[in-house]
Amino acid sequence: MANTSSRTLRLLSLLQTHRYWPGAELAARLEVSVRTLRRDIDRLRELGYPVEANRGVDGGYQLAAGAALPPLVLDDEEAVALAVGLQAAAQGGVAGIAESSVRALAKVVQVMPPRLRRRVDALRAMTVPVTWSGDAPRTDPGVLTALAQACRDTERTEFAYAAASGERTERHVEPLRLVSLGRRWYLVAYDLTRHDWRSFRVDRVSAPATTGARFMPRTLPAEDAAAFVRASVVQPPTSWSVEVLLDAPVARVRATVDRWATAEDAGDGRCRLRMRADSLDWPAMIIGSLGADAEVVSPPELLDHLHGWARTFDRASRA
């Protein structure tokens, strides 16, 4: 049996992974008696952790919400995942949390052991962030958090959902997983009204509320939640067909645009860039990053867009 301090930390870690633990099962996991478990629970309460107990034959324990956030116990993989997730959150995608994500990231990295900090630094150095603008949807962090908790606790959830047409419906679901795909978050859940699996865009979800009813997760008809979203989401039609002549060798342009566009040799050291995009910001960004003279063939709106960017940069340079 582990010493009291390490066992208390182990108990705290277990309480943080599930909403509710039957007492007998928790004692078995710690390899202690039920009486010793009660003493360890009391010790956590003295340290400020709000542990609730349910009496009776099926009694157990759960970590409740407190007046303040107590210290969390994370293993190595969880700590690295937390740091990487905060870094991604600081770069956008969820409305209103960039600044707080940076503050939290600084605190987490500061107390990391050197071996974990090196892993986080390596990921940061080898990752190229892409900041989206324009029509990128913004997700309410409160909605995202509520849905994540419902997935974790396997609780049936109700929410209002706005379809692409603007029609609003009330949904009653069994939430399974959250998936981040491209610039959007999706909830994968079993729809109890339509009796089928669905993926819901989280930026279209409002007022999520758990019903208190637990459920046994069903078998998802896909390899995993990410595969289900990829198969079920209909990508929006692209709005622009872009063609640009660049004074740059085709090999250099291909190395930059990768799979986002095609580049063909146009002779005399020039190349022809073609791509489709749902926003003119993306082709403008590519043209700017190449640093080569460019001639816009189509659409004419891209030329106007570039002129607008040029005016913005000119004002910035003179500010």
C-alpha positions in Angstrom: 0.0 0.0 0.0 1.4 3.4 -0.9 2.2 6.0 1.8 -0.5 8.4 2.9 0.7 11.4 0.8 1.0 9.5 -2.5 -2.2 7.7 -1.9 -4.0 11.0 -1.3 -2.7 12.3 -4.6 -3.8 9.1 -6.3 -7.3 9.4 -4.8 -7.5 13.0 -6.0 -6.4 12.0 -9.5 -9.1 9.3 -9.6 -11.8 11.7 -8.4 -10.9 14.1 -11.2 -11.3 11.5 -13.9 -14.9 10.5 -13.2 -17.9 12.4 -11.9 -18.9 9.6 -9.5 -17.1 6.7 -7.9 -18.8 3.9 -6.0 -17.0 3.6 -2.6 -16.1 0.0 -2.9 -14.7 0.4 -6.4 -12.6 3.4 -5.3 -11.2 1.6 -2.3 -10.3 -1.4 -4.5 -8.5 0.8 -7.0 -6.4 2.3 -4.1 -6.0 -1.2 -2.5 -7.2 0.1 0.9 -10.2 -0.6 3.2 -13.4 1.4 3.0 -12.5 2.8 6.4 -9.1 4.0 5.2 -10.8 5.5 2.1 -13.1 7.6 4.4 -10.1 9.0 6.3 -8.4 9.9 3.0 -11.6 11.6 1.8 -11.6 13.6 5.0 -8.0 14.6 4.4 -8.9 15.9 1.0 -11.7 18.0 2.5 -9.3 19.5 5.0 -7.1 20.6 2.1 -10.1 22.4 0.5 -11.4 19.8 -2.0 -15.2 19.6 -1.9 -15.8 15.9 -2.0 -19.4 14.9 -1.7 -20.5 11.5 -0.3 -23.6 9.4 -0.9 -24.5 7.0 1.9 -26.1 3.6 1.6 -25.3 0.3 -0.1 -24.6 2.0 -3.4 -22.9 4.9 -1.8 -19.9 6.6 -3.3 -18.0 9.9 -3.8 -17.7 12.7 -6.3 -15.7 15.8 -6.5 -18.0 18.8 -6.5 -17.6 22.4 -7.6 -16.1 24.6 -4.9 -15.9 28.3 -4.1 -12.3 28.3 -5.6 -10.4 26.2 -8.0 -8.1 23.8 -6.0 -4.8 22.5 -7.4 -5.2 19.8 -10.1 -3.2 16.6 -10.4 -2.0 15.9 -13.9 0.1 13.1 -15.3 2.8 13.9 -17.8 0.7 13.3 -20.9 -2.2 15.4 -19.5 0.2 18.3 -18.6 1.7 18.4 -22.2 -1.8 18.2 -23.7 -3.0 21.1 -21.5 -0.1 23.3 -22.5 -0.6 22.5 -26.2 -4.4 23.1 -25.9 -3.8 26.4 -24.3 -1.4 27.4 -27.0 -4.0 26.6 -29.6 -6.7 28.4 -27.7 -4.5 31.5 -27.5 -4.5 31.6 -31.3 -8.2 31.9 -31.8 -11.2 29.7 -32.5 -13.0 30.2 -29.2 -14.3 33.7 -28.6 -13.0 35.7 -25.7 -10.4 33.4 -24.2 -7.1 34.3 -26.0 -5.8 36.5 -23.2 -6.7 34.2 -20.4 -5.3 31.2 -22.3 -1.9 33.0 -22.5 -1.9 33.7 -18.8 -2.8 30.1 -18.0 -0.2 28.8 -20.4 2.5 30.9 -18.7 1.5 29.4 -15.3 1.5 25.8 -16.5 4.8 26.0 -18.3 6.5 27.7 -15.3 5.9 24.8 -13.0 6.6 22.0 -15.5 9.5 19.7 -14.9 12.3 20.4 -17.5 11.6 17.2 -19.4 8.0 18.2 -20.0 8.9 21.8 -20.8 11.3 20.6 -23.5 8.5 18.6 -25.1 6.2 21.6 -25.1 8.9 23.9 -26.5 9.6 21.4 -29.3 6.0 21.2 -30.2 5.8 25.0 -30.2 8.9 25.4 -32.3 7.8 22.8 -34.9 4.2 24.0 -35.3 3.2 26.7 -37.7 0.1 28.5 -36.5 -2.6 29.6 -39.0 -4.8 32.5 -37.9 -8.1 32.6 -39.6 -10.0 35.8 -40.2 -13.1 37.1 -41.9 -16.0 34.6 -41.7 -14.5 32.1 -39.3 -17.1 31.1 -36.8 -16.6 31.9 -33.1 -17.5 29.4 -30.5 -18.9 30.4 -27.1 -16.5 28.9 -24.5 -19.3 28.4 -22.0 -21.2 26.3 -24.5 -18.1 24.3 -25.4 -17.3 23.7 -21.7 -20.9 22.6 -20.9 -20.9 20.1 -23.8 -17.5 18.7 -22.8 -18.7 18.1 -19.3 -21.8 16.4 -20.6 -19.7 14.1 -22.8 -17.4 13.3 -19.8 -20.3 12.6 -17.5 -22.4 10.6 -20.0 -25.5 12.8 -19.2 -28.3 13.4 -21.6 -28.4 17.0 -22.8 -30.9 19.4 -24.2 -30.1 22.5 -26.3 -31.4 24.8 -29.0 -29.9 24.4 -32.4 -29.9 26.7 -35.4 -29.7 25.0 -38.8 -27.9 26.6 -41.8 -31.4 27.8 -43.0 -31.9 29.7 -39.7 -34.5 27.3 -38.4 -34.3 26.7 -34.7 -35.1 23.4 -33.1 -34.9 21.9 -29.6 -32.6 18.8 -29.4 -32.4 16.1 -26.9 -29.2 14.0 -27.3 -26.7 11.6 -25.8 -23.4 13.4 -26.2 -20.3 11.4 -27.1 -17.4 13.5 -28.2 -16.3 17.0 -29.3 -14.3 17.2 -32.5 -12.3 20.2 -33.7 -12.2 20.1 -37.5 -10.8 23.0 -39.6 -12.1 26.2 -38.1 -15.1 24.7 -36.4 -16.1 22.6 -33.3 -18.6 19.7 -33.7 -20.5 17.7 -31.2 -21.0 14.1 -32.0 -24.2 12.8 -30.3 -27.1 10.4 -30.6 -30.2 12.3 -31.3 -33.0 10.8 -29.2 -35.8 12.5 -31.2 -34.5 11.4 -34.7 -33.1 8.1 -33.4 -29.9 8.4 -35.2 -26.3 9.8 -34.9 -25.8 13.4 -35.7 -22.9 16.0 -35.7 -23.8 19.5 -34.5 -21.8 22.6 -35.1 -21.1 24.0 -31.7 -21.2 27.6 -32.8 -24.9 27.0 -33.6 -25.7 25.5 -30.2 -27.2 27.6 -27.5 -28.4 27.1 -23.9 -27.1 23.5 -23.4 -28.4 21.9 -20.2 -28.0 18.4 -18.8 -31.1 16.5 -17.7 -29.5 14.5 -14.9 -30.2 11.2 -16.8 -27.2 9.1 -17.3 -26.8 6.7 -20.3 -24.7 3.8 -21.5 -22.8 5.1 -24.6 -24.0 3.5 -27.9 -21.7 2.2 -30.6 -20.8 4.9 -33.1 -21.1 3.7 -36.7 -17.6 5.0 -37.6 -14.0 4.4 -36.7 -14.1 7.3 -34.3 -15.8 10.6 -33.7 -13.4 12.5 -36.0 -14.1 10.1 -38.9 -17.8 10.4 -38.3 -17.6 14.2 -38.6 -15.5 14.1 -41.7 -18.0 11.7 -43.4 -21.1 13.6 -42.3 -20.2 17.2 -42.7 -21.0 18.7 -46.1 -18.3 21.2 -46.9 -19.6 24.6 -48.0 -19.3 25.4 -51.7 -16.3 27.5 -52.6 -17.1 31.0 -53.8 -14.0 32.0 -55.7 -12.0 30.4 -58.5 -8.6 32.1 -58.3 -5.9 32.3 -61.0 -2.8 34.3 -60.6 0.5 34.6 -62.7 3.6 34.8 -60.5 7.1 35.8 -61.3 8.5 32.9 -59.3 9.7 29.4 -60.2 7.1 26.7 -59.9 9.1 24.5 -57.5 9.3 27.4 -55.0 5.6 28.1 -55.2 4.6 24.5 -54.9 6.7 24.2 -51.7 4.7 27.1 -50.2 1.2 26.4 -51.3 1.4 22.6 -50.7 -2.0 21.0 -51.1 -4.0 24.3 -50.8 -3.5 25.2 -54.5 -1.9 24.0 -57.7 1.0 25.6 -59.5 1.9 25.1 -63.2 5.0 26.2 -65.1 4.1 29.2 -67.3 7.6 29.6 -68.9 10.3 32.2 -68.5 10.6 31.5 -64.7 6.9 32.2 -64.1 4.2 30.0 -62.9 0.4 29.9 -62.9 -1.3 29.5 -59.5 -4.9 28.1 -59.3 -7.0 27.5 -56.3 -10.6 27.7 -55.0 -11.4 29.5 -51.8 -14.4 30.6 -49.7 -12.7 33.8 -48.7 -10.3 36.1 -50.6 -8.2 36.5 -47.5 -6.5 33.1 -48.0 -5.3 33.7 -51.6 -4.2 37.2 -50.7 -2.2 35.8 -47.8 -0.5 33.3 -50.1 0.4 35.9 -52.7 1.8 38.1 -49.9 3.9 35.3 -48.4 5.5 34.4 -51.7 7.0 37.9 -52.1 6.9 37.8 -55.9 5.4 40.1 -58.5 1.8 38.9 -59.3 -0.8 39.4 -62.0 -4.3 38.6 -61.0 -6.1 36.8 -63.9 -9.3 36.1 -62.0 -11.5 37.0 -60.2 -11.4 40.8 -60.5 -12.6 41.0 -56.9 -9.3 39.6 -55.7 -7.5 42.6 -57.2 -9.8 45.0 -55.3 -9.2 42.9 -52.2 -5.4 43.3 -52.6 -5.8 47.0 -53.1 -7.7 47.2 -49.8 -4.9 45.3 -48.0 -2.3 47.6 -49.6 -4.1 50.7 -48.3 -4.3 49.1 -44.8 -0.6 48.2 -44.7 0.3 51.7 -46.1 -1.6 53.4 -43.2 0.1 51.0 -40.7 3.6 51.8 -42.0 2.9 55.6 -41.6 1.3 55.3 -38.2 
